[in-house]
Amino acid sequence: MPAYGFAHLRSRRNHSDVIEYLERIQATLEPFAGRFVIHGSPAEVVEGTWPGSMVLIEFPGLAGARAWYDSPAYRAILSLRTDHIDGDVLLIEGVGPNYDPAERAHTLRTEAGRASRSTT
């Protein structure tokens, strides 16, 4: 199942360290089959607000995403970004090709029913 590295970057400084980070990050992704899906493209905000930009990197699985983030090669360049850009980064597993949100709704409805019965 695919997994993603997601970053919400709220500030952006075009510091030489950030440029070096951009020049070096692809080489850290390749051993883990990581690839950029979204990389700072302008967003069309249709609900709410979105201060900053988004980065989305896809990996074949969550273990690979974790291994990339913890790899010596990525750790060697991480501060080039974090010293100059504020943001949040998370690793998250995606859904498979047969994902059905109605099944998720059923699970939530069942859990809610159990919770209401336990409080009465």
N, CA, C and O atoms as CSV, one atom per row, in Angstrom:
chain,resi,resn,atom,element,x,y,z
A,1,MET,N,N,0.843,-1.171,0.000
A,1,MET,CA,C,0.000,0.000,0.000
A,1,MET,C,C,0.895,1.242,0.000
A,1,MET,O,O,1.865,1.294,0.756
A,2,PRO,N,N,0.593,2.226,-0.819
A,2,PRO,CA,C,1.452,3.406,-0.869
A,2,PRO,C,C,1.422,4.168,0.450
A,2,PRO,O,O,0.471,4.076,1.227
A,3,ALA,N,N,2.485,4.914,0.674
A,3,ALA,CA,C,2.572,5.802,1.832
A,3,ALA,C,C,3.121,7.130,1.340
A,3,ALA,O,O,3.697,7.224,0.256
A,4,TYR,N,N,2.929,8.142,2.154
A,4,TYR,CA,C,3.282,9.484,1.721
A,4,TYR,C,C,4.027,10.235,2.810
A,4,TYR,O,O,3.752,10.090,4.001
A,5,GLY,N,N,4.964,11.028,2.371
A,5,GLY,CA,C,5.567,12.043,3.212
A,5,GLY,C,C,4.886,13.342,2.842
A,5,GLY,O,O,4.945,13.777,1.692
A,6,PHE,N,N,4.239,13.961,3.811
A,6,PHE,CA,C,3.462,15.176,3.570
A,6,PHE,C,C,4.074,16.312,4.372
A,6,PHE,O,O,4.347,16.156,5.562
A,7,ALA,N,N,4.289,17.437,3.739
A,7,ALA,CA,C,4.802,18.615,4.435
A,7,ALA,C,C,3.902,19.805,4.156
A,7,ALA,O,O,3.547,20.086,3.011
A,8,HIS,N,N,3.544,20.494,5.223
A,8,HIS,CA,C,2.863,21.781,5.117
A,8,HIS,C,C,3.899,22.812,5.545
A,8,HIS,O,O,4.198,22.944,6.732
A,9,LEU,N,N,4.436,23.527,4.594
A,9,LEU,CA,C,5.492,24.500,4.855
A,9,LEU,C,C,4.875,25.885,4.917
A,9,LEU,O,O,4.358,26.399,3.925
A,10,ARG,N,N,4.937,26.482,6.106
A,10,ARG,CA,C,4.243,27.748,6.334
A,10,ARG,C,C,5.085,28.973,6.033
A,10,ARG,O,O,4.538,30.050,5.793
A,11,SER,N,N,6.375,28.837,6.039
A,11,SER,CA,C,7.215,29.979,5.691
A,11,SER,C,C,8.238,29.509,4.673
A,11,SER,O,O,8.581,28.329,4.603
A,12,ARG,N,N,8.705,30.445,3.899
A,12,ARG,CA,C,9.655,30.072,2.858
A,12,ARG,C,C,10.709,31.159,2.745
A,12,ARG,O,O,10.406,32.332,2.525
A,13,ARG,N,N,11.929,30.743,2.898
A,13,ARG,CA,C,13.042,31.667,2.725
A,13,ARG,C,C,13.960,31.082,1.661
A,13,ARG,O,O,14.374,29.927,1.760
A,14,ASN,N,N,14.274,31.864,0.661
A,14,ASN,CA,C,15.147,31.383,-0.412
A,14,ASN,C,C,16.603,31.535,0.008
A,14,ASN,O,O,17.371,32.266,-0.616
A,15,HIS,N,N,16.959,30.844,1.057
A,15,HIS,CA,C,18.315,30.833,1.586
A,15,HIS,C,C,19.154,29.855,0.768
A,15,HIS,O,O,18.615,28.901,0.206
A,16,SER,N,N,20.447,30.076,0.696
A,16,SER,CA,C,21.306,29.167,-0.072
A,16,SER,C,C,21.254,27.742,0.464
A,16,SER,O,O,21.428,26.792,-0.299
A,17,ASP,N,N,21.014,27.573,1.780
A,17,ASP,CA,C,20.877,26.224,2.337
A,17,ASP,C,C,19.652,25.510,1.777
A,17,ASP,O,O,19.702,24.311,1.501
A,18,VAL,N,N,18.558,26.239,1.610
A,18,VAL,CA,C,17.334,25.638,1.068
A,18,VAL,C,C,17.565,25.225,-0.384
A,18,VAL,O,O,17.105,24.166,-0.811
A,19,ILE,N,N,18.260,26.039,-1.122
A,19,ILE,CA,C,18.569,25.698,-2.511
A,19,ILE,C,C,19.440,24.446,-2.556
A,19,ILE,O,O,19.226,23.573,-3.398
A,20,GLU,N,N,20.420,24.350,-1.660
A,20,GLU,CA,C,21.252,23.143,-1.600
A,20,GLU,C,C,20.413,21.917,-1.232
A,20,GLU,O,O,20.607,20.842,-1.800
A,21,TYR,N,N,19.486,22.073,-0.286
A,21,TYR,CA,C,18.578,20.983,0.087
A,21,TYR,C,C,17.818,20.478,-1.146
A,21,TYR,O,O,17.720,19.272,-1.375
A,22,LEU,N,N,17.287,21.409,-1.928
A,22,LEU,CA,C,16.542,21.034,-3.132
A,22,LEU,C,C,17.436,20.315,-4.143
A,22,LEU,O,O,16.994,19.389,-4.822
A,23,GLU,N,N,18.665,20.737,-4.235
A,23,GLU,CA,C,19.590,20.101,-5.162
A,23,GLU,C,C,19.944,18.670,-4.735
A,23,GLU,O,O,20.265,17.835,-5.580
A,24,ARG,N,N,19.885,18.385,-3.430
A,24,ARG,CA,C,20.347,17.097,-2.916
A,24,ARG,C,C,19.242,16.106,-2.547
A,24,ARG,O,O,19.528,14.920,-2.385
A,25,ILE,N,N,17.989,16.552,-2.407
A,25,ILE,CA,C,16.954,15.662,-1.873
A,25,ILE,C,C,16.635,14.485,-2.799
A,25,ILE,O,O,16.372,13.385,-2.314
A,26,GLN,N,N,16.653,14.686,-4.098
A,26,GLN,CA,C,16.280,13.596,-5.009
A,26,GLN,C,C,17.173,12.372,-4.809
A,26,GLN,O,O,16.688,11.241,-4.850
A,27,ALA,N,N,18.438,12.582,-4.599
A,27,ALA,CA,C,19.360,11.453,-4.396
A,27,ALA,C,C,19.027,10.676,-3.125
A,27,ALA,O,O,19.314,9.482,-3.040
A,28,THR,N,N,18.416,11.348,-2.124
A,28,THR,CA,C,18.038,10.641,-0.894
A,28,THR,C,C,16.779,9.813,-1.095
A,28,THR,O,O,16.571,8.822,-0.394
A,29,LEU,N,N,15.943,10.204,-2.037
A,29,LEU,CA,C,14.683,9.504,-2.300
A,29,LEU,C,C,14.869,8.246,-3.138
A,29,LEU,O,O,14.172,7.253,-2.930
A,30,GLU,N,N,15.788,8.279,-4.068
A,30,GLU,CA,C,15.933,7.199,-5.054
A,30,GLU,C,C,16.112,5.807,-4.438
A,30,GLU,O,O,15.483,4.868,-4.925
A,31,PRO,N,N,16.936,5.616,-3.389
A,31,PRO,CA,C,17.080,4.260,-2.825
A,31,PRO,C,C,15.785,3.705,-2.219
A,31,PRO,O,O,15.671,2.499,-1.998
A,32,PHE,N,N,14.818,4.577,-1.954
A,32,PHE,CA,C,13.565,4.166,-1.314
A,32,PHE,C,C,12.380,4.265,-2.268
A,32,PHE,O,O,11.228,4.164,-1.846
A,33,ALA,N,N,12.662,4.461,-3.546
A,33,ALA,CA,C,11.641,4.593,-4.589
A,33,ALA,C,C,10.655,5.715,-4.285
A,33,ALA,O,O,9.473,5.623,-4.619
A,34,GLY,N,N,11.151,6.775,-3.649
A,34,GLY,CA,C,10.309,7.941,-3.374
A,34,GLY,C,C,10.239,8.850,-4.581
A,34,GLY,O,O,11.201,8.991,-5.335
A,35,ARG,N,N,9.076,9.465,-4.749
A,35,ARG,CA,C,8.915,10.396,-5.877
A,35,ARG,C,C,7.995,11.533,-5.473
A,35,ARG,O,O,7.021,11.341,-4.746
A,36,PHE,N,N,8.323,12.711,-5.958
A,36,PHE,CA,C,7.484,13.868,-5.688
A,36,PHE,C,C,6.168,13.741,-6.443
A,36,PHE,O,O,6.146,13.417,-7.630
A,37,VAL,N,N,5.083,14.001,-5.741
A,37,VAL,CA,C,3.756,14.062,-6.343
A,37,VAL,C,C,3.323,15.524,-6.424
A,37,VAL,O,O,2.773,15.967,-7.433
A,38,ILE,N,N,3.576,16.258,-5.356
A,38,ILE,CA,C,3.317,17.702,-5.286
A,38,ILE,C,C,4.554,18.340,-4.683
A,38,ILE,O,O,5.118,17.820,-3.720
A,39,HIS,N,N,4.980,19.465,-5.246
A,39,HIS,CA,C,6.150,20.125,-4.689
A,39,HIS,C,C,6.007,21.636,-4.792
A,39,HIS,O,O,6.566,22.274,-5.683
A,40,GLY,N,N,5.244,22.190,-3.857
A,40,GLY,CA,C,5.146,23.632,-3.722
A,40,GLY,C,C,4.354,24.358,-4.787
A,40,GLY,O,O,4.448,25.580,-4.898
A,41,SER,N,N,3.581,23.639,-5.568
A,41,SER,CA,C,2.761,24.290,-6.591
A,41,SER,C,C,1.735,25.201,-5.929
A,41,SER,O,O,1.288,24.921,-4.817
A,42,PRO,N,N,1.356,26.291,-6.599
A,42,PRO,CA,C,0.306,27.143,-6.028
A,42,PRO,C,C,-0.983,26.353,-5.837
A,42,PRO,O,O,-1.388,25.589,-6.713
A,43,ALA,N,N,-1.620,26.542,-4.692
A,43,ALA,CA,C,-2.861,25.822,-4.391
A,43,ALA,C,C,-4.059,26.731,-4.627
A,43,ALA,O,O,-4.016,27.925,-4.328
A,44,GLU,N,N,-5.109,26.165,-5.156
A,44,GLU,CA,C,-6.384,26.869,-5.265
A,44,GLU,C,C,-7.187,26.512,-4.026
A,44,GLU,O,O,-7.726,25.410,-3.925
A,45,VAL,N,N,-7.266,27.435,-3.091
A,45,VAL,CA,C,-7.959,27.185,-1.833
A,45,VAL,C,C,-9.449,27.378,-2.067
A,45,VAL,O,O,-9.894,28.482,-2.380
A,46,VAL,N,N,-10.229,26.296,-1.914
A,46,VAL,CA,C,-11.665,26.371,-2.149
A,46,VAL,C,C,-12.469,26.338,-0.851
A,46,VAL,O,O,-13.657,26.662,-0.858
A,47,GLU,N,N,-11.846,25.955,0.259
A,47,GLU,CA,C,-12.477,26.013,1.577
A,47,GLU,C,C,-11.404,26.346,2.601
A,47,GLU,O,O,-10.288,25.832,2.526
A,48,GLY,N,N,-11.737,27.198,3.551
A,48,GLY,CA,C,-10.795,27.531,4.607
A,48,GLY,C,C,-9.629,28.362,4.109
A,48,GLY,O,O,-9.721,29.057,3.097
A,49,THR,N,N,-8.535,28.275,4.843
A,49,THR,CA,C,-7.332,29.011,4.473
A,49,THR,C,C,-6.167,28.032,4.386
A,49,THR,O,O,-6.195,26.965,4.999
A,50,TRP,N,N,-5.174,28.393,3.643
A,50,TRP,CA,C,-3.995,27.546,3.508
A,50,TRP,C,C,-2.766,28.448,3.427
A,50,TRP,O,O,-2.331,28.824,2.339
A,51,PRO,N,N,-2.221,28.784,4.573
A,51,PRO,CA,C,-1.003,29.588,4.550
A,51,PRO,C,C,0.206,28.697,4.259
A,51,PRO,O,O,0.487,27.762,5.010
A,52,GLY,N,N,0.901,28.981,3.198
A,52,GLY,CA,C,2.101,28.210,2.897
A,52,GLY,C,C,1.954,27.360,1.665
A,52,GLY,O,O,1.147,27.642,0.780
A,53,SER,N,N,2.757,26.304,1.626
A,53,SER,CA,C,2.756,25.418,0.469
A,53,SER,C,C,2.772,23.960,0.921
A,53,SER,O,O,2.979,23.661,2.097
A,54,MET,N,N,2.552,23.069,-0.030
A,54,MET,CA,C,2.453,21.646,0.254
A,54,MET,C,C,3.503,20.893,-0.548
A,54,MET,O,O,3.813,21.228,-1.691
A,55,VAL,N,N,4.039,19.858,0.103
A,55,VAL,CA,C,4.912,18.910,-0.574
A,55,VAL,C,C,4.356,17.527,-0.274
A,55,VAL,O,O,4.030,17.221,0.872
A,56,LEU,N,N,4.247,16.689,-1.304
A,56,LEU,CA,C,3.772,15.324,-1.135
A,56,LEU,C,C,4.722,14.398,-1.883
A,56,LEU,O,O,4.929,14.530,-3.089
A,57,ILE,N,N,5.298,13.452,-1.130
A,57,ILE,CA,C,6.231,12.481,-1.703
A,57,ILE,C,C,5.635,11.101,-1.520
A,57,ILE,O,O,5.234,10.745,-0.412
A,58,GLU,N,N,5.568,10.319,-2.584
A,58,GLU,CA,C,4.993,8.979,-2.526
A,58,GLU,C,C,6.096,7.930,-2.400
A,58,GLU,O,O,7.152,8.035,-3.024
A,59,PHE,N,N,5.823,6.914,-1.576
A,59,PHE,CA,C,6.699,5.769,-1.384
A,59,PHE,C,C,5.879,4.497,-1.591
A,59,PHE,O,O,4.654,4.534,-1.468
A,60,PRO,N,N,6.522,3.381,-1.900
A,60,PRO,CA,C,5.775,2.126,-2.054
A,60,PRO,C,C,5.089,1.665,-0.765
A,60,PRO,O,O,4.083,0.958,-0.829
A,61,GLY,N,N,5.607,2.046,0.387
A,61,GLY,CA,C,5.002,1.642,1.653
A,61,GLY,C,C,5.523,2.489,2.797
A,61,GLY,O,O,6.489,3.235,2.643
A,62,LEU,N,N,4.872,2.368,3.952
A,62,LEU,CA,C,5.222,3.173,5.116
A,62,LEU,C,C,6.620,2.849,5.637
A,62,LEU,O,O,7.331,3.746,6.089
A,63,ALA,N,N,7.015,1.600,5.582
A,63,ALA,CA,C,8.355,1.225,6.051
A,63,ALA,C,C,9.429,1.949,5.234
A,63,ALA,O,O,10.424,2.411,5.792
A,64,GLY,N,N,9.235,2.045,3.937
A,64,GLY,CA,C,10.181,2.752,3.082
A,64,GLY,C,C,10.214,4.246,3.366
A,64,GLY,O,O,11.277,4.868,3.344
A,65,ALA,N,N,9.035,4.821,3.633
A,65,ALA,CA,C,8.978,6.247,3.968
A,65,ALA,C,C,9.739,6.523,5.262
A,65,ALA,O,O,10.497,7.489,5.354
A,66,ARG,N,N,9.529,5.665,6.256
A,66,ARG,CA,C,10.258,5.824,7.531
A,66,ARG,C,C,11.758,5.640,7.331
A,66,ARG,O,O,12.564,6.396,7.875
A,67,ALA,N,N,12.124,4.631,6.547
A,67,ALA,CA,C,13.549,4.370,6.301
A,67,ALA,C,C,14.207,5.556,5.595
A,67,ALA,O,O,15.340,5.915,5.915
A,68,TRP,N,N,13.507,6.163,4.641
A,68,TRP,CA,C,14.046,7.345,3.967
A,68,TRP,C,C,14.244,8.476,4.967
A,68,TRP,O,O,15.323,9.066,5.026
A,69,TYR,N,N,13.211,8.788,5.755
A,69,TYR,CA,C,13.297,9.917,6.687
A,69,TYR,C,C,14.419,9.706,7.700
A,69,TYR,O,O,15.083,10.665,8.093
A,70,ASP,N,N,14.637,8.475,8.121
A,70,ASP,CA,C,15.671,8.166,9.108
A,70,ASP,C,C,17.037,7.871,8.485
A,70,ASP,O,O,18.004,7.639,9.210
A,71,SER,N,N,17.130,7.878,7.168
A,71,SER,CA,C,18.380,7.503,6.507
A,71,SER,C,C,19.478,8.538,6.777
A,71,SER,O,O,19.198,9.730,6.905
A,72,PRO,N,N,20.714,8.077,6.862
A,72,PRO,CA,C,21.841,9.009,7.041
A,72,PRO,C,C,21.907,10.063,5.931
A,72,PRO,O,O,22.257,11.213,6.194
A,73,ALA,N,N,21.576,9.683,4.703
A,73,ALA,CA,C,21.636,10.638,3.588
A,73,ALA,C,C,20.628,11.771,3.777
A,73,ALA,O,O,20.957,12.936,3.551
A,74,TYR,N,N,19.397,11.436,4.191
A,74,TYR,CA,C,18.411,12.499,4.397
A,74,TYR,C,C,18.729,13.299,5.653
A,74,TYR,O,O,18.615,14.525,5.649
A,75,ARG,N,N,19.121,12.632,6.710
A,75,ARG,CA,C,19.477,13.331,7.953
A,75,ARG,C,C,20.602,14.334,7.726
A,75,ARG,O,O,20.664,15.367,8.394
A,76,ALA,N,N,21.492,14.028,6.780
A,76,ALA,CA,C,22.617,14.919,6.489
A,76,ALA,C,C,22.168,16.248,5.878
A,76,ALA,O,O,22.874,17.250,5.997
A,77,ILE,N,N,21.005,16.267,5.229
A,77,ILE,CA,C,20.538,17.513,4.598
A,77,ILE,C,C,19.339,18.136,5.304
A,77,ILE,O,O,18.964,19.264,4.981
A,78,LEU,N,N,18.736,17.446,6.245
A,78,LEU,CA,C,17.491,17.904,6.857
A,78,LEU,C,C,17.588,19.312,7.435
A,78,LEU,O,O,16.683,20.121,7.236
A,79,SER,N,N,18.659,19.612,8.140
A,79,SER,CA,C,18.768,20.936,8.772
A,79,SER,C,C,18.880,22.062,7.745
A,79,SER,O,O,18.617,23.221,8.068
A,80,LEU,N,N,19.265,21.735,6.523
A,80,LEU,CA,C,19.301,22.767,5.484
A,80,LEU,C,C,17.907,23.354,5.260
A,80,LEU,O,O,17.761,24.533,4.939
A,81,ARG,N,N,16.891,22.514,5.433
A,81,ARG,CA,C,15.500,22.982,5.316
A,81,ARG,C,C,14.973,23.493,6.643
A,81,ARG,O,O,14.451,24.605,6.717
A,82,THR,N,N,15.105,22.692,7.693
A,82,THR,CA,C,14.454,23.026,8.971
A,82,THR,C,C,15.022,24.285,9.618
A,82,THR,O,O,14.328,24.934,10.401
A,83,ASP,N,N,16.256,24.643,9.315
A,83,ASP,CA,C,16.831,25.871,9.873
A,83,ASP,C,C,16.239,27.123,9.235
A,83,ASP,O,O,16.416,28.226,9.753
A,84,HIS,N,N,15.534,26.959,8.110
A,84,HIS,CA,C,15.081,28.137,7.362
A,84,HIS,C,C,13.606,28.129,6.968
A,84,HIS,O,O,13.088,29.140,6.493
A,85,ILE,N,N,12.926,27.000,7.160
A,85,ILE,CA,C,11.516,26.909,6.773
A,85,ILE,C,C,10.739,26.294,7.929
A,85,ILE,O,O,11.086,25.217,8.414
A,86,ASP,N,N,9.677,26.988,8.373
A,86,ASP,CA,C,8.792,26.454,9.410
A,86,ASP,C,C,7.714,25.605,8.751
A,86,ASP,O,O,7.174,25.964,7.704
A,87,GLY,N,N,7.413,24.490,9.371
A,87,GLY,CA,C,6.360,23.652,8.814
A,87,GLY,C,C,6.151,22.398,9.617
A,87,GLY,O,O,6.804,22.168,10.635
A,88,ASP,N,N,5.232,21.594,9.140
A,88,ASP,CA,C,4.901,20.308,9.745
A,88,ASP,C,C,5.141,19.231,8.698
A,88,ASP,O,O,4.837,19.414,7.519
A,89,VAL,N,N,5.686,18.110,9.142
A,89,VAL,CA,C,5.948,16.990,8.244
A,89,VAL,C,C,5.375,15.743,8.889
A,89,VAL,O,O,5.537,15.531,10.090
A,90,LEU,N,N,4.711,14.922,8.102
A,90,LEU,CA,C,4.207,13.665,8.632
A,90,LEU,C,C,4.338,12.583,7.592
A,90,LEU,O,O,4.398,12.847,6.391
A,91,LEU,N,N,4.381,11.349,8.079
A,91,LEU,CA,C,4.365,10.168,7.224
A,91,LEU,C,C,3.022,9.499,7.443
A,91,LEU,O,O,2.582,9.339,8.582
A,92,ILE,N,N,2.370,9.107,6.359
A,92,ILE,CA,C,1.030,8.543,6.481
A,92,ILE,C,C,0.802,7.484,5.410
A,92,ILE,O,O,1.211,7.638,4.259
A,93,GLU,N,N,0.145,6.417,5.815
A,93,GLU,CA,C,-0.177,5.359,4.870
A,93,GLU,C,C,-1.378,5.766,4.031
A,93,GLU,O,O,-2.340,6.344,4.537
A,94,GLY,N,N,-1.308,5.462,2.766
A,94,GLY,CA,C,-2.424,5.752,1.869
A,94,GLY,C,C,-3.466,4.646,1.916
A,94,GLY,O,O,-3.367,3.711,2.710
A,95,VAL,N,N,-4.441,4.765,1.074
A,95,VAL,CA,C,-5.474,3.734,0.967
A,95,VAL,C,C,-5.218,2.941,-0.302
A,95,VAL,O,O,-4.617,3.446,-1.249
A,96,GLY,N,N,-5.673,1.709,-0.317
A,96,GLY,CA,C,-5.490,0.841,-1.478
A,96,GLY,C,C,-6.446,1.186,-2.599
A,96,GLY,O,O,-7.326,2.030,-2.431
A,97,PRO,N,N,-6.281,0.542,-3.740
A,97,PRO,CA,C,-7.111,0.855,-4.909
A,97,PRO,C,C,-8.587,0.484,-4.726
A,97,PRO,O,O,-9.446,0.996,-5.445
A,98,ASN,N,N,-8.884,-0.392,-3.781
A,98,ASN,CA,C,-10.279,-0.807,-3.568
A,98,ASN,C,C,-10.915,-0.116,-2.364
A,98,ASN,O,O,-11.938,-0.576,-1.856
A,99,TYR,N,N,-10.324,0.970,-1.911
A,99,TYR,CA,C,-10.862,1.691,-0.757
A,99,TYR,C,C,-12.286,2.171,-1.039
A,99,TYR,O,O,-12.579,2.701,-2.110
A,100,ASP,N,N,-13.162,1.974,-0.053
A,100,ASP,CA,C,-14.554,2.402,-0.164
A,100,ASP,C,C,-14.895,3.234,1.065
A,100,ASP,O,O,-14.934,2.691,2.168
A,101,PRO,N,N,-15.143,4.530,0.915
A,101,PRO,CA,C,-15.451,5.356,2.069
A,101,PRO,C,C,-16.729,4.932,2.791
A,101,PRO,O,O,-16.891,5.227,3.975
A,102,ALA,N,N,-17.637,4.249,2.099
A,102,ALA,CA,C,-18.861,3.766,2.752
A,102,ALA,C,C,-18.516,2.719,3.814
A,102,ALA,O,O,-19.189,2.640,4.842
A,103,GLU,N,N,-17.476,1.915,3.577
A,103,GLU,CA,C,-17.040,0.953,4.590
A,103,GLU,C,C,-16.497,1.680,5.814
A,103,GLU,O,O,-16.748,1.262,6.945
A,104,ARG,N,N,-15.763,2.750,5.603
A,104,ARG,CA,C,-15.267,3.565,6.716
A,104,ARG,C,C,-16.431,4.162,7.487
A,104,ARG,O,O,-16.412,4.177,8.718
A,105,ALA,N,N,-17.433,4.647,6.794
A,105,ALA,CA,C,-18.618,5.203,7.444
A,105,ALA,C,C,-19.312,4.139,8.294
A,105,ALA,O,O,-19.755,4.426,9.406
A,106,HIS,N,N,-19.406,2.926,7.779
A,106,HIS,CA,C,-20.034,1.826,8.523
A,106,HIS,C,C,-19.259,1.553,9.821
A,106,HIS,O,O,-19.863,1.374,10.879
A,107,THR,N,N,-17.943,1.522,9.739
A,107,THR,CA,C,-17.108,1.307,10.929
A,107,THR,C,C,-17.323,2.418,11.945
A,107,THR,O,O,-17.468,2.143,13.136
A,108,LEU,N,N,-17.347,3.654,11.499
A,108,LEU,CA,C,-17.563,4.790,12.407
A,108,LEU,C,C,-18.946,4.733,13.050
A,108,LEU,O,O,-19.099,5.016,14.239
A,109,ARG,N,N,-19.948,4.366,12.257
A,109,ARG,CA,C,-21.314,4.259,12.782
A,109,ARG,C,C,-21.388,3.158,13.844
A,109,ARG,O,O,-22.035,3.337,14.876
A,110,THR,N,N,-20.734,2.033,13.599
A,110,THR,CA,C,-20.710,0.930,14.560
A,110,THR,C,C,-20.010,1.354,15.843
A,110,THR,O,O,-20.501,1.077,16.937
A,111,GLU,N,N,-18.873,2.020,15.721
A,111,GLU,CA,C,-18.134,2.501,16.897
A,111,GLU,C,C,-18.960,3.507,17.687
A,111,GLU,O,O,-18.966,3.470,18.917
A,112,ALA,N,N,-19.653,4.401,16.997
A,112,ALA,CA,C,-20.480,5.406,17.667
A,112,ALA,C,C,-21.626,4.731,18.415
A,112,ALA,O,O,-21.979,5.152,19.517
A,113,GLY,N,N,-22.210,3.687,17.825
A,113,GLY,CA,C,-23.282,2.951,18.491
A,113,GLY,C,C,-22.792,2.274,19.758
A,113,GLY,O,O,-23.487,2.290,20.774
A,114,ARG,N,N,-21.606,1.680,19.714
A,114,ARG,CA,C,-21.033,1.056,20.908
A,114,ARG,C,C,-20.756,2.085,21.990
A,114,ARG,O,O,-21.012,1.835,23.168
A,115,ALA,N,N,-20.236,3.235,21.599
A,115,ALA,CA,C,-19.912,4.281,22.568
A,115,ALA,C,C,-21.177,4.818,23.244
A,115,ALA,O,O,-21.172,5.080,24.447
A,116,SER,N,N,-22.253,4.984,22.481
A,116,SER,CA,C,-23.492,5.519,23.075
A,116,SER,C,C,-24.132,4.491,24.011
A,116,SER,O,O,-24.726,4.866,25.022
A,117,ARG,N,N,-24.017,3.206,23.689
A,117,ARG,CA,C,-24.559,2.167,24.566
A,117,ARG,C,C,-23.761,2.063,25.871
A,117,ARG,O,O,-24.327,1.750,26.917
A,118,SER,N,N,-22.457,2.322,25.815
A,118,SER,CA,C,-21.635,2.196,27.016
A,118,SER,C,C,-21.814,3.386,27.957
A,118,SER,O,O,-21.463,3.283,29.132
A,119,THR,N,N,-22.346,4.503,27.483
A,119,THR,CA,C,-22.552,5.661,28.342
A,119,THR,C,C,-23.947,5.684,28.962
A,119,THR,O,O,-24.246,6.546,29.787
A,120,THR,N,N,-24.799,4.742,28.568
A,120,THR,CA,C,-26.166,4.728,29.120
A,120,THR,C,C,-26.307,3.659,30.185
A,120,THR,O,O,-27.383,3.499,30.760
